[in-house]
Amino acid sequence: MKNLLEVHHLSKDFQHKRQPPVSILQEIQLQLGKGQTLCVVGESGCGKTTLGRVLAGLLPATTGTYSFLGKDVTRLSKKEKKEFRRDVQLIHQNPYESLNPTTMVFDILANPLRKHKKMKTIAELYPEVTRLLELVGLTPVSDFVDKYPSHLSGGQRQRVSIARVLAMDPKLIVVDEATSMIDTSLRINLLKTLQEIQERTNVSYFFITHDLALGRYFAQNQQLMVMYLGKIIEKGQTEELIGQPLHPYTKAILSAAAGNKGLLDESSEFETYVLGGTDIPSFTQIPQGCPLHPRCPQKIEGLCDRLRPPEIESTTGHYVACHLYRKSDSPL
Ligand SMILES: Nc1ncnc2c1ncn2[C@@H]1O[C@H](COP(=O)(O)OP(=O)(O)OP(=O)(O)O)[C@@H](O)[C@H]1O
């Protein structure tokens, strides 16, 4: 089956006037199938949003390839570009900023339908607006259609944002920390709604979070990847990655998350694993070799501080970029 998206050796640099370029994403490799979820987890500032914006077509990659439904996104015709923009949608972190306060819920949903599906009359629009509100769990619909965003709670606003995105019938939704401003008690409900929407519409999600427990919950039986300083350092099937973490950084964030309990299964045992130092190095001074080596308790002198570890497939579908898992016969 053709993947929905395929990314190979992708990098993204930012450059400001007269400054040297700063490399934010390096050597990103990923695939995502139709109706599947891929979650990226990593500390704040590691490059998750930048990757989400590249995948959503809002930022161009600097090098590497990105294909969507088998087509290179840098070589799309005008018509294909238009389709791509409709097919790939982004849900922002902040539902307060993303909705126009002077527009009623009905029009927030009807406007994209008017524009993209050429629906004009109320008779055409009303059933579709109703369907969208029902999909996101805003029922009875009559309680919401004539409300303004200021009448709604944070969770309800985020549901309206999701419904607006669904109006485009997207194939991929980049969900960027979309529940971080919502009360913890409502967060799981919203994530469940997103999962139900996936079952009904076969949409794929690229789910971005700094919270490993949340990522684990949302990407159950799906794929999880861990990012550190703009690089994917481990990826695999979620339960395999959580149950058998390989990279020292993954072990450290799991150990920290287990300490907070959160959504992590309390019966699971997690090794206590602490990194040295507290500061994440800056993108302008990415350490040579493995970017984690200054903080890594298992670093191999003369290797980790010198050579960037390649991505290795440890067991089927479980990849790690760490010299500890280097095959003994692999060249240095
Ligand atoms: N347009 C830009 N120009 C220059 N640097 C940028 C730009 N956008 C992001 N960055 C830098 O890229 C790095 C990664 O930021 P990004 O927002 O992608 O990380 P993140 O993991 O999503 O963080 P957060 O969870 O806090 O949103 C940061 O150092 C940020 O300052």
The ligand as an ORCA input file, in Angstrom:
! r2SCAN-3c Opt
* xyz 0 1
  N      11.026     31.157     11.870
  C      12.048     30.821     12.655
  N      13.252     31.424     12.556
  C      14.295     31.063     13.321
  N      14.248     30.106     14.278
  C      13.074     29.482     14.442
  C      11.912     29.789     13.649
  N      10.899     28.978     14.054
  C      11.397     28.195     15.044
  N      12.690     28.506     15.258
  C      13.572     27.879     16.263
  O      13.539     26.484     16.032
  C      13.689     25.787     17.252
  C      12.626     24.741     17.356
  O      11.368     25.378     17.551
  P       9.986     24.596     17.449
  O       8.890     25.560     17.755
  O       9.929     23.861     16.174
  O      10.148     23.561     18.655
  P       9.038     22.753     19.468
  O       9.656     21.469     19.833
  O       7.775     22.720     18.691
  O       8.851     23.641     20.753
  P       7.512     24.023     21.547
  O       6.985     22.704     22.088
  O       8.009     24.936     22.612
  O       6.600     24.664     20.547
  C      13.650     26.833     18.356
  O      14.984     27.094     18.771
  C      13.062     28.029     17.679
  O      13.546     29.223     18.232
*
